[in-house]
Amino acid sequence: MCGCNQVLIQCNHINCPSSAPMLKELEAHISTGQADDLVVQDFVQEYGDQVLSSPPNKGFNRLAVLLPGIAFVLGLGLVSLVIMQWRKQIPVAAQARRELQAKVSPDAMARARDLANRETED
């Protein structure tokens, strides 16, 4: 409650304004023999959900817990789709290259190679 984000009995702040009164209240509840669940409920009613060491699994808190997993699965699916699209494009590019080579006559290819060889020799 004091902002240190530690469990009540582990709060090590000197003169902590929250832990000392809350520890006294906890001791009073324990001395009366109340069940642990009732003590927790009393603290939640008095101080709110922020008194719990972990948020309750309901409402927005449940969404906050599930969201990273959902984002991971969606991201993995997106990466899989992109990879599948890339794999489909490779045969299409190879087919286009074969078609282009079929359209170009062998004489034109030989002239282009001779021209390229002459330019590299110079």
Phi and psi restraints in degrees (value plus and minus 20) as a CYANA .aco file:
   2 CYS   PHI    -106.1   -66.1
   2 CYS   PSI     -24.6    15.4
   3 GLY   PHI      82.7   122.7
   3 GLY   PSI     -20.4    19.6
   4 CYS   PHI    -104.0   -64.0
   4 CYS   PSI     -30.1     9.9
   5 ASN   PHI      39.2    79.2
   5 ASN   PSI      11.2    51.2
   6 GLN   PHI    -127.9   -87.9
   6 GLN   PSI     138.1   178.1
   7 VAL   PHI     -86.2   -46.2
   7 VAL   PSI     128.0   168.0
   8 LEU   PHI     -69.7   -29.7
   8 LEU   PSI     -69.1   -29.1
   9 ILE   PHI     -97.0   -57.0
   9 ILE   PSI     -27.0    13.0
  10 GLN   PHI    -127.2   -87.2
  10 GLN   PSI     -18.4    21.6
  11 CYS   PHI     -83.7   -43.7
  11 CYS   PSI     101.7   141.7
  12 ASN   PHI    -130.5   -90.5
  12 ASN   PSI      -1.0    39.0
  13 HIS   PHI     -95.4   -55.4
  13 HIS   PSI     114.0   154.0
  14 ILE   PHI     -94.2   -54.2
  14 ILE   PSI     112.6   152.6
  15 ASN   PHI      36.4    76.4
  15 ASN   PSI      22.4    62.4
  16 CYS   PHI     -84.1   -44.1
  16 CYS   PSI     107.7   147.7
  17 PRO   PHI     -92.5   -52.5
  17 PRO   PSI     -37.8     2.2
  18 SER   PHI    -122.0   -82.0
  18 SER   PSI     -60.6   -20.6
  19 SER   PHI     -89.6   -49.6
  19 SER   PSI     -60.1   -20.1
  20 ALA   PHI     -81.5   -41.5
  20 ALA   PSI     -71.2   -31.2
  21 PRO   PHI     -84.3   -44.3
  21 PRO   PSI     -56.4   -16.4
  22 MET   PHI     -89.6   -49.6
  22 MET   PSI     -56.3   -16.3
  23 LEU   PHI     -84.2   -44.2
  23 LEU   PSI     -60.1   -20.1
  24 LYS   PHI     -82.9   -42.9
  24 LYS   PSI     -62.3   -22.3
  25 GLU   PHI     -84.6   -44.6
  25 GLU   PSI     -60.2   -20.2
  26 LEU   PHI     -82.6   -42.6
  26 LEU   PSI     -64.1   -24.1
  27 GLU   PHI     -81.6   -41.6
  27 GLU   PSI     -58.6   -18.6
  28 ALA   PHI     -83.9   -43.9
  28 ALA   PSI     -62.3   -22.3
  29 HIS   PHI     -84.6   -44.6
  29 HIS   PSI     -62.1   -22.1
  30 ILE   PHI     -86.7   -46.7
  30 ILE   PSI     -59.8   -19.8
  31 SER   PHI     -85.5   -45.5
  31 SER   PSI     -47.5    -7.5
  32 THR   PHI     -99.6   -59.6
  32 THR   PSI     -31.0     9.0
  33 GLY   PHI      63.6   103.6
  33 GLY   PSI       1.3    41.3
  34 GLN   PHI     -87.1   -47.1
  34 GLN   PSI     131.3   171.3
  35 ALA   PHI     -88.6   -48.6
  35 ALA   PSI     132.2   172.2
  36 ASP   PHI     -78.0   -38.0
  36 ASP   PSI     -61.6   -21.6
  37 ASP   PHI     -81.6   -41.6
  37 ASP   PSI     -59.1   -19.1
  38 LEU   PHI     -87.8   -47.8
  38 LEU   PSI     -58.2   -18.2
  39 VAL   PHI     -83.2   -43.2
  39 VAL   PSI     -64.8   -24.8
  40 VAL   PHI     -82.1   -42.1
  40 VAL   PSI     -63.9   -23.9
  41 GLN   PHI     -81.5   -41.5
  41 GLN   PSI     -60.4   -20.4
  42 ASP   PHI     -82.3   -42.3
  42 ASP   PSI     -63.4   -23.4
  43 PHE   PHI     -85.2   -45.2
  43 PHE   PSI     -60.3   -20.3
  44 VAL   PHI     -85.4   -45.4
  44 VAL   PSI     -60.3   -20.3
  45 GLN   PHI     -85.7   -45.7
  45 GLN   PSI     -56.7   -16.7
  46 GLU   PHI    -100.4   -60.4
  46 GLU   PSI     -61.6   -21.6
  47 TYR   PHI    -131.2   -91.2
  47 TYR   PSI     -31.4     8.6
  48 GLY   PHI      73.0   113.0
  48 GLY   PSI     159.1   199.1
  49 ASP   PHI     -86.2   -46.2
  49 ASP   PSI     -40.2    -0.2
  50 GLN   PHI     -87.1   -47.1
  50 GLN   PSI     -32.3     7.7
  51 VAL   PHI     -97.0   -57.0
  51 VAL   PSI     -37.7     2.3
  52 LEU   PHI     -97.0   -57.0
  52 LEU   PSI     128.5   168.5
  53 SER   PHI     -95.0   -55.0
  53 SER   PSI     -44.5    -4.5
  54 SER   PHI    -156.1  -116.1
  54 SER   PSI     124.9   164.9
  55 PRO   PHI     -87.4   -47.4
  55 PRO   PSI     130.6   170.6
  56 PRO   PHI     -86.6   -46.6
  56 PRO   PSI     129.7   169.7
  57 ASN   PHI    -107.8   -67.8
  57 ASN   PSI      53.3    93.3
  58 LYS   PHI    -176.5  -136.5
  58 LYS   PSI     135.4   175.4
  59 GLY   PHI      39.5    79.5
  59 GLY   PSI    -154.1  -114.1
  60 PHE   PHI     -82.8   -42.8
  60 PHE   PSI     -53.3   -13.3
  61 ASN   PHI     -80.9   -40.9
  61 ASN   PSI     -58.6   -18.6
  62 ARG   PHI     -84.5   -44.5
  62 ARG   PSI     -60.9   -20.9
  63 LEU   PHI     -82.8   -42.8
  63 LEU   PSI     -60.7   -20.7
  64 ALA   PHI     -84.3   -44.3
  64 ALA   PSI     -50.7   -10.7
  65 VAL   PHI     -97.8   -57.8
  65 VAL   PSI     -59.1   -19.1
  66 LEU   PHI    -101.0   -61.0
  66 LEU   PSI     -46.3    -6.3
  67 LEU   PHI     -78.6   -38.6
  67 LEU   PSI     -63.4   -23.4
  68 PRO   PHI     -81.0   -41.0
  68 PRO   PSI     -60.0   -20.0
  69 GLY   PHI     -85.8   -45.8
  69 GLY   PSI     -62.0   -22.0
  70 ILE   PHI     -83.4   -43.4
  70 ILE   PSI     -63.6   -23.6
  71 ALA   PHI     -82.9   -42.9
  71 ALA   PSI     -59.2   -19.2
  72 PHE   PHI     -82.9   -42.9
  72 PHE   PSI     -66.4   -26.4
  73 VAL   PHI     -84.5   -44.5
  73 VAL   PSI     -62.9   -22.9
  74 LEU   PHI     -84.3   -44.3
  74 LEU   PSI     -61.9   -21.9
  75 GLY   PHI     -83.7   -43.7
  75 GLY   PSI     -61.0   -21.0
  76 LEU   PHI     -83.8   -43.8
  76 LEU   PSI     -60.2   -20.2
  77 GLY   PHI     -84.2   -44.2
  77 GLY   PSI     -61.1   -21.1
  78 LEU   PHI     -84.2   -44.2
  78 LEU   PSI     -64.1   -24.1
  79 VAL   PHI     -82.3   -42.3
  79 VAL   PSI     -60.6   -20.6
  80 SER   PHI     -82.3   -42.3
  80 SER   PSI     -62.6   -22.6
  81 LEU   PHI     -83.3   -43.3
  81 LEU   PSI     -62.0   -22.0
  82 VAL   PHI     -83.2   -43.2
  82 VAL   PSI     -63.5   -23.5
  83 ILE   PHI     -83.7   -43.7
  83 ILE   PSI     -60.9   -20.9
  84 MET   PHI     -83.1   -43.1
  84 MET   PSI     -60.2   -20.2
  85 GLN   PHI     -84.7   -44.7
  85 GLN   PSI     -61.0   -21.0
  86 TRP   PHI     -82.6   -42.6
  86 TRP   PSI     -61.2   -21.2
  87 ARG   PHI     -87.5   -47.5
  87 ARG   PSI     -51.4   -11.4
  88 LYS   PHI     -91.7   -51.7
  88 LYS   PSI     -52.7   -12.7
  89 GLN   PHI     -93.1   -53.1
  89 GLN   PSI     -47.7    -7.7
  90 ILE   PHI     -82.2   -42.2
  90 ILE   PSI     -70.1   -30.1
  91 PRO   PHI     -83.1   -43.1
  91 PRO   PSI     -54.7   -14.7
  92 VAL   PHI     -83.6   -43.6
  92 VAL   PSI     -62.6   -22.6
  93 ALA   PHI     -86.2   -46.2
  93 ALA   PSI     -60.3   -20.3
  94 ALA   PHI     -84.8   -44.8
  94 ALA   PSI     -60.3   -20.3
  95 GLN   PHI     -85.0   -45.0
  95 GLN   PSI     -60.9   -20.9
  96 ALA   PHI     -84.0   -44.0
  96 ALA   PSI     -59.3   -19.3
  97 ARG   PHI     -84.6   -44.6
  97 ARG   PSI     -62.5   -22.5
  98 ARG   PHI     -82.5   -42.5
  98 ARG   PSI     -61.6   -21.6
  99 GLU   PHI     -85.1   -45.1
  99 GLU   PSI     -60.3   -20.3
 100 LEU   PHI     -85.1   -45.1
 100 LEU   PSI     -61.1   -21.1
 101 GLN   PHI     -85.9   -45.9
 101 GLN   PSI     -54.5   -14.5
 102 ALA   PHI     -89.1   -49.1
 102 ALA   PSI     -50.7   -10.7
 103 LYS   PHI     -96.9   -56.9
 103 LYS   PSI     -48.2    -8.2
 104 VAL   PHI    -106.4   -66.4
 104 VAL   PSI     110.2   150.2
 105 SER   PHI     -91.9   -51.9
 105 SER   PSI     132.7   172.7
 106 PRO   PHI     -80.5   -40.5
 106 PRO   PSI     -53.1   -13.1
 107 ASP   PHI     -84.8   -44.8
 107 ASP   PSI     -62.0   -22.0
 108 ALA   PHI     -85.8   -45.8
 108 ALA   PSI     -57.8   -17.8
 109 MET   PHI     -85.2   -45.2
 109 MET   PSI     -60.9   -20.9
 110 ALA   PHI     -85.0   -45.0
 110 ALA   PSI     -62.5   -22.5
 111 ARG   PHI     -82.3   -42.3
 111 ARG   PSI     -61.0   -21.0
 112 ALA   PHI     -84.9   -44.9
 112 ALA   PSI     -59.6   -19.6
 113 ARG   PHI     -86.2   -46.2
 113 ARG   PSI     -63.0   -23.0
 114 ASP   PHI     -80.3   -40.3
 114 ASP   PSI     -63.1   -23.1
 115 LEU   PHI     -83.4   -43.4
 115 LEU   PSI     -62.7   -22.7
 116 ALA   PHI     -85.4   -45.4
 116 ALA   PSI     -58.4   -18.4
 117 ASN   PHI     -86.6   -46.6
 117 ASN   PSI     -59.4   -19.4
 118 ARG   PHI     -85.2   -45.2
 118 ARG   PSI     -58.6   -18.6
 119 GLU   PHI     -88.8   -48.8
 119 GLU   PSI     -53.3   -13.3
 120 THR   PHI     -96.5   -56.5
 120 THR   PSI     -46.7    -6.7
 121 GLU   PHI     -93.5   -53.5
 121 GLU   PSI     -50.2   -10.2
